[in-house]
Amino acid sequence: MFIRRSWRVLRISRKHRFTLTAYVIAIVIVYMATSFMVRCQINRYSFTGSLPHSDTCQPVADGSMVQLCDSIFQCFSGSLWEHTSRNYLQDGHFTGCLYPDYRHPVPKIVHYILLESDFNFIHLISIFSVSTRIKPTAIIFHSDFQPNSTLWKWAVRNIPELEYRFVAAPRESGGVQLSSVQHKSDVLRLEILLQYSGIYLDLDTVSLKSIDELLGYDFVMGRDSSNVLNNGILIGRKTSEFLRLYRNGYSLYYPSCWGCNSVLRPNRIARRNRQAIHILPPDQLIYPSFNRRTWMFHKNVLDWRNSGAYFAHLWDGTHHGLIENVAELTEAKIKVLDNHFGEILRDAWFGTSEIIYDDRSRLLHEIV
């Protein structure tokens, strides 16, 4: 009724009404398309400072047309994102509207943290694997004490990128005392990346292959489960917006909640800031996931060689009763450790995952 009266008031004939309606619809479509392109352009490139060109643009999802269309609609409608982001973040496929900028990659500086603990053979294998497979420009070992063991001295002599840097562990966050050494490390790793940029690794991770293709992103984390982002590996620039929000989240620190700040909060931040982080699916950045960690101590269960993962996670401290004290493992013991745990360690240290019965040893020889 209203529309009919409007036509009469405007004195528009019936034969022109269809043409005018078509013009209005066309204008609305053009406006919506332009808004979409501007929105996605801003989301994709505001955090990299780069413009789109052929050698930096990569798919926003896994390549399927369905996910690509969904990603387009997510860019177009912020409200739709609120309804669809949970599925994408849980599956780990959606990476936001951020494209990598390989012209200004994250510096290949690897950071480790060791607080209130001794340097052991697993730590040495982790550092050795990074040196041989990632080939960083520097490996900075942040600790509140100077290691002086035989293993550490071997590492310093044979891994030229390695350097020690004293660091005082933080004591509080948001006015609340940090309740454990693990929580101190959680805060410290963020502060280190804010100062230096680079790659943070837990000392119980083992490098499986190069990570060069990840260094173009502003910030990278791996999904562990539906609501958890694993903070055992962090890759990012010190100017990262996500890194800043992640660290600021500790202004509300929950000492009695083990993972609220470290692994649950970044997941919530990612839902609201999809353009600031690149999230890899479970078992792709770090392998295996927490729920499958006990499988490491069996044989013929995990196909870690063909997983495509960048790192293996040994989950130090979470396998009580499944293996002897990890800190007491030696070169001789890992030679005959007949499970996936032993395979990964031998592959990184000796270059073979097979059980070793001879007397070969790296520790008795200097690397040339």
WOFEN-V914841 format. One line per field, one symbol per residue. psi: psi as a letter, one per 30 degrees, with the letter a starting at -180 (. if undefined). burial: # if it has 16 or more other ideal C-beta (glycine too) atoms within 10 Angstrom, else .. Layout:
psi = ???
burial = ???
This chain:
psi = eeeeeeeeefhkleffeeeeeeeeeeeeeeeeeeeeeeeeeeeeffffgllklegfklkfbgfkeeeeeeeeeeeejeeeefffeeeeeefgekgagklljffilkkikkklkjkhllkaeeeeeeeeeeefeeilfkjkjklgljkgleeeeeeeefjffkkkjkkkkkflkggkkkflfeeeeeeeeeeeefeflajkklfgkkkflkgefffflekklkkeaegkkkgfkkkllfgkeeeeeeeffffikjffjegeeefeefeeeeefhfffkjkklkgeekkllefgefffglkhekifegfglekkkfhkfghkfflljefgkleeefegjiaeeeeeeeeeefgkflkkfagkkeffkkk.
burial = .......................................#..###.##.#.....#...##.....#..##..###....#...#..###############..###########...#############.##.#..######..#...##.##..##.##....#.##..#....#....########.###.#############..#..###########...##########..####.###.##..##....#.#######.##..##################....###....#.#....########......#..#..#.#..##.#.############..#..#.....#......
